[in-house]
Amino acid sequence: MLQTVGAGVRMSFVEMVSHKMRSLLSITGVMLGVASLVAMLTLIAGINVYLNEKMGKWAGSAWLVTRRDATQQEKITWSRTPHLRFSDGTYLEKKSPEVAAFYRIIERRGVIAVAGRNENVGLRGTDRRTMDEDFEDMHISEGSMLTDDDFNNGDPYCLLSWELAERIRMQLTMAKVHDTVLVGKQCRFGTVILTIRGIFAPDDPDFKPWYLRRTVCLPVRTVRRYITGYDPDPGSIRVLVSDPKAMALQLKKIVPVMIGRHRGVEDFQFDVADWVEEVRTMLNNAALLAGIISAVSLLVGGLSIMNVMLSGISERIHEIGVRKALGAKRIQIFVQFTVEALTLSCTGGVAGMVLGLAPLLFRDAIAKATDGAAVPTLFLSHLFGVFGIIVLVGIVFGIYPAVKASTMNPVDALRYE
């Protein structure tokens, strides 16, 4: 049997060399189909990695906000509720087992003044854990990070974003101010004076989180102590549920706890990150469409291989007759021609796999163009899967020619001219 397989491989290459153009056309379809499939898989894998690493943490988060669809009568009953408060988050964290964590965040918009220059900014007060999460892809480019004492005591220190620092320095340069060092200087937000502890910047210049570009970051305790008071309306309260897969059920259990907290009034609602799943659905639909296109290309390539094999059989009828007359069994003929088709398929498929890896050569350019959201990524499991498809195409489209060759009458084949 091994001799038969070896003969099939040798004859396949002999046929390809003897009929170069015909063989090239037959494997081109397989090559293009496999190339498009591999290229699509590398891009889809990169986007999935990004979603899992950068956005997966949002999948189990829910944002508690003031209801937007209340009737006039309902709004009247709201007079007996304290409305949304920062303390609602800490209350849920303690009283509701469905709330695994409360993100201590208070955000405000306003103007800061640094060295006589004004800039519109977003003020973002967080606790240490939330800031570490925000700065997962950031580093302190100048100065130093806020200390644990700053967070625990609510000291008036802050960090400026790289873009904000650049804009302020540009204004100072245009005003011919030579001292553009910002670390250690004071900035004023309303009536509050903050000292700039450091400046943060992204690790990857091509990945710049939009919500941090023109932001002043500081301890949430500082915001509560100097700017908003200790129990302000935070705008929204982000909580992490204990079981993200059962998000809807978890939120149903949290609602009664909040209603009790708000004196029987449901003046709130939960917003969840449905867009993450929507992106995944869109991605899966795009992958399905690309897969269909690849499948059509592979089908065309498989039909081309079948056509080449049938043409080859018609040219080798006398050879098949001689082999049968010398004692070759039907299964040997079948295996030989099946292997020939498989060799053609694998030749085109391997070439297509190499061509499909082209996105990896432009990895940096693609990452830059997509702001880090699509970085071509190669998984060996994908290559093994594609190779399996290649083998399947060769076998499926080689069966009919192999059956036709193996069932020939040796007498008729020997008479054929």
N, C-alpha and C positions, 0 to 999 in steps of 0.2 A: 504493500500500500504506500509506503514511504517513497519507493521508486516511482510509483505512479504520480504522487504529488510532485516530486522533483521534476519529473518529465513535463508535467503541466506547467510548472513555473518556467522551465527552460523554453518550452514551445511558445509560451505567452510572450516572452521577450524576443524570441525569434520573429514572431508575427508582428510585434510592434516595430522592430527594426526593418522588416521587409515591407511594411505598409505604414510608413511614418505618418503621413498626413491623415490617413483614415484613423489610425490609433490616436493621434493627437486630438482630432475632433471628438472622438468617443470619450476620452478622459477629461476633456475641457469642461463638460457639463458637471461631472462629479467634482472637479477641482473648484469651480466657481460656487457650487452649492455648499461644499464643505468650508470654503474660505468665508463666505458670508455668514455661515452658522457659527464658526469659531470667532470671527470678529464681533458678532452680536453677543456671544456669550462672554467675551472679555469685557465688553462695555457694561452689560447687565450686571456682571459680577462686581465690577467697580462701583456701580451705583448702589447695589445692595450692601456692600461693605460700608459705604458712606452712610446709608440709612441706618444700618445696625449700630455703627460706632458713634455717629454724630447726632442722630435723631431718635435712636431707640429709647433713650432715657425719657423722651417726651411721651412715648406710647402709653405709659402708665400714669401720666399726669392729667389732672383736671383743674380747670381754672374757675374759681367761685367768683361770680360777678353779680352786680345788681340786675334784677330782672328788667328786660327791655320791652316786654309785651303786656304789662299790667294795665288793667282797666282803671278808669277814674275812681271807681268805688274802692278798688283794691289799694290804690295809692292813698286814699283817705285813711284806711286801716293801718297804713305804714307809720302813722304818727306815734303808735305805741311801741315801735321796734327801734333798736339802736342803730339800725342800718348796718351796712358792711363795715366791720372794724378789724384792725390788725389782730386784736385779741381773739377773733373768731378762729383764726388759724391755730393758735396755741390751744384753744379750747378743744377743737376737733382732734388735734394730735393726742390730747390726754384722754378724751372721752369716747372717741370712736375707734374701735379696733380695726376698722377698714382703712383708716388713714395711717399710712406707714411713716409719713414725714410731711412737715409743713415747711415750705421754702419761705424764709423770712426775707421778703423783698418789699421795698417801698420805692416807687419811682415818681419823680416830679420833673416837669419841664420848667426852664427858666433861663436866666442870663447870669453868667459869671463874669467878673471883672478881674483881670490879671495884668498888673503893671499898666493900668490905665486903659487896657483894651478889653472890649466886651465881646462875648461870644454866646450864641444860643446853644444850650446844651441839654442833655438828658441827665438828670441826677439819679444814680442807681445805688440805693443803699441795700446791702445784703449782709448776711452772716458769713462766717468764715467758710463753712462748707459750700454755700452757694457760690461765693466768689471763687473758690478753688475749681468748682465745676465750670463757671464762666471762663476761667483762665486756663482751661485744659489745653488749649492751643495757643496760649499767650505766654509772654515772658516780660520781665521788667527790663526795659532797655536802658533806663536811667534811674538813678536813685535806688530805692529799696521798696520791698513789699510792705504792706500794712502788717503790724505785729499783732500778736494775740492780745496784748494789753490794749491796743487801739480798739479791737473788737469788744473786749470785755468791759472797758471803761467808757466807750463811746467818745474817745478823744477826737478833736477836730482836725483829723488828717484825711487826705484824699489822694487818689491816683487819677492822672489825666490820660486819656487815650492818645495814641500816636497821631491821629488825624487832628485832634483838637490842639495838640502841642504844635504841630506844623502850622496850623492856621494862625495861632497866636504869635509864633516866631516870625511868620511872614509879615504880619502887621507891625511887629517891632522893627524888623529890618527896613520896611518901607518908611517907617518914622525915624530911621537912622539912629535907632537905639542899639548900641553895641552889646549890651549885656542881654543875651537871649537865654541864659540859663534859667530854667523854670523850677527845677527841684529846689525846695527850700523856701520858695517865694510863697506869698499868701494870695489867695483868691477869695473873692467875696461873692456869696450867693444870697441875694436879698440883704439882710442885715447880719448874716453869719459869716465869720472869717474862718477860712480853712487853710491849712498849710499843706502844700503839695509835697507828698512823700516820695512819689516816683511817677514814672511814665511807662505805660505798658504798650506792647506792640505784638502783632501776630507772629508766631513761629514761621509760618509760611506766608510770604508776601502776597501769594495768589489767593489765599483764603482769609478774607477779612469779614468777620461777623458784622452784619449791618447794625445790630442793636448795640454794638460797642464802639462804633466809629467816632461818634462825637459825644462821648460819655465821661462823666465824672463819677468814679466809683469810690464809695466810702462805707464805713460800717453802718449797718442799719440802726444800731443803737445811737450813733452820732446824729442820724437823721431824726430819730424820735426825740432825742435830747435837745437839739438846737433848732430844728426846722418845723416838724409837723406835730410835735406833742407825742406822748407815749402810746396813745391808742387812736391813730388816725384812720381814715378811710384809705386803704392802700391801693384802691382802684381795682385790683383783682387779687385773689388769694390762690396761690398754686399749691396743690396738695398731691402727694404721691400715694396712690392706693396700694393696698397690700397685695392684691392679685390683679395685675393689669389685664389678664385674659378674661376676667369676669368684671370688666369695668362697669357695665350697665347695672349689674346686680349690686356691686359695691356702692355705687352712687345712690341707689334706692335706699340703702341702709343708712347712708350719711345724711340724707335729706331730713328724716325725723329729728335727728340730733340737732341740726341747724334750726329747724322750726322751733324746737323747744328753747334753743338759745335766743331766738328772735321773738319770744313771747307769743308763739302761735301763728306768726305771720310768715308766709313764704314769699319774701321779697327778694329772693336770690335765684340764681340758676347756675348750672354747671356747663362750662364749655370744655370740650375735649378735643384732643389733637386728631380729629378724624382725617385731616389732610394727609397725615403720614400714611394711613391705609389707602387713601385715594391715590397717592403717588405710587404706592406699591401696585395697586390695581391697574393704573395706567401703564406702569412698567411691565406688568405681566401681559397686558393686552398688546403692547408694542413687541414684546418677546414672542408672543403667539403669532403676530403678523409676520415678523421676520422669520420665524420658524416655518410658516407656510410657504413663504417665498423660497427659503432654502430647500424645503421639501420638493417644491416644483422643479427647482434646478437639479436636485438629486434624481428626480424621476426622469427628467430629460437625459441626464447623464447615464442613468441605468438603461434606458431604452437605446441609447447610442451604443452602449456596451453590448446589449443583446443583438443589435443590428450587425455590429462588427463580428460577433461570434457566429451568427448565422451565415454571414458572408464567408467567413473563414471555413466553416464546415462545408459549404458548397464547393470551395476550392480544394478541400482535402478529403473528398468522398473516397477517392481511390486509396489514399493512405489509410483511412479508417477500415476499408475492406481488407487491405493487406494485413493490418494488425489483428483483425478478427480471424482471418484465415490462419494466422500463425498462433492462435490460441488466446488472444486477449479477451478477457471476460467483459460482459456488459458493464459491470460496476467499475472496472478499470477505465473504460472509455468515459463513463459518466463522471468519475472523479477527476480525470485529466481535464476535461473541458470546463468543469465547474471551477477548478483551480485556475485555469486560464482566465476566466471571467473575474474571479476574485483578485487575481494579480493586476488586471487592468484597473479594477475599482480601487485597489489599495494604492496603486501608483498615482492615480489622479487624486485620491483622498489625501495621501501624505503631502503631495504638492499643495493641495488646498489648505491643509492645516498650517503649513509653513506660511502661505500667503495670508491666511486669516490672522496670524499673529502680528500683522503690520501695525495695528493700533498701539502695541507695546512700544514700538519704536518712537511713537509720537506721544508717549505717556505724559511728559511734562507740558507739551503744548495743549493737549486735551484737558488736562487738569486746570491749566490757567484759563482756558476758554470757558470752562464750566464752573469756575470759582471753587474748585476742589470737589465738586459734587460727583464727577464721573472720572475716576482714575482707572484706566484699563487694568484689569487684574486677571491673572491666569490661575485657574484651579486644575490640578492634574486630573481630578475626577471628571471634569468637562472633556478633557482630551481623550480619556479612556472611553467616555460615552460616545464621543464623535467617532472614534475609531471603530467602536462596535457597530455604529450605523453604517460606516463604510463597508465593513465586512458583510453586513446584512444585505446591502445593495448588491454587492458582488454575487452573493449566493442566490438571492431572489431572481435577479435578472440573468443568471447563468444557468438556472435549472432547465429552462425550456430548450436552449441550444444543446445542453448536455444530454437531455433525454432524447432529443432528435438524433444526436450523433450515436448514442449508445444503442438505439433500437433499429439502426439501419440493418437491412438484410445484407450480409457479406457478399453474397453472389451478385446482387444488383450493384453493390458498391464496386466490386472488381470489374464489372462490365462498363462502369461509367467512364466516359472519356471527356 
